[in-house]
Amino acid sequence: MPDKNEKTPILAFQQYGCRGFCPSYILTFYNNGVFSYEGKGNVALMGMAEKNLTPAELNQLKKQVTAVNLWQYPERIESQVADAPYASFTVMEGEKQHSVMGSIDRPKPLLELEALVKNLAEAHGLSVKQGIDPNALPADAPELLVKLKSEVNAGNWVMGIQNVKLRLIRRVSAENTWLLAFDPKQISAEQLIETLKALPDVLEVQRNKKTSDRN
């Protein structure tokens, strides 16, 4: 007779990426209440983590998995919504398993089960509902003032900078001077200033002193 405390998988949920910043990850739930997380892309936590459901949460999940009966659905439910992200469930019973993949126009029971597993993950400190831009800069990123030649389009210029994450904040003068944020973990202010000064479209570069720096 199998040990009821043995860690065997009962359900896996995988969220796939999209053309934007959709989160990509796998959640695997086990019969003893443990569930694992693997962050694969555009998520706050990359890599592996393991959490534990409460007995009530595990019971709720098992009841909903039984009610949904994933075995009745085809392996792929074609979507009529262009470019929508896909997700899949895999249900396991001993040696048997069955996967069902689809998008945001799947039947309501599948969408409700997806909402449940996401809510369970979020309740245990895992951010799975919102994607993260991997190139985003922190809100308190340091800033530089950069004066470009008058004919230069600042947006195109920033996009042309390779291997350094930069963000245009706003134009600060009619002379094509811009406030620019950067990631200090990637490059120091001194290094970035020297790099930008060497570019032909740049006339001046200097640090921007925020109000908090001046006090």
Secondary structure, 3 states (H helix, E strand, C coil): CCCCCCCCEEEEEEECCCCCCCCEEEEEEECCCEEEEEEEECCCCCEEEEEECCHHHHHHHHHHHHHHCHHHCCCECCCCCCCCCCEEEEEEECCEEEEEEECCCCCHHHHHHHHHHHHHHHHCCCCCCCCCCCCCCCCCCCEEEEEECCCCCHHHHHHCCCCCCEEEEEEEECCCEEEEEECCCCCCHHHHHHHHHCCCCEEEEEECCCHHHHC
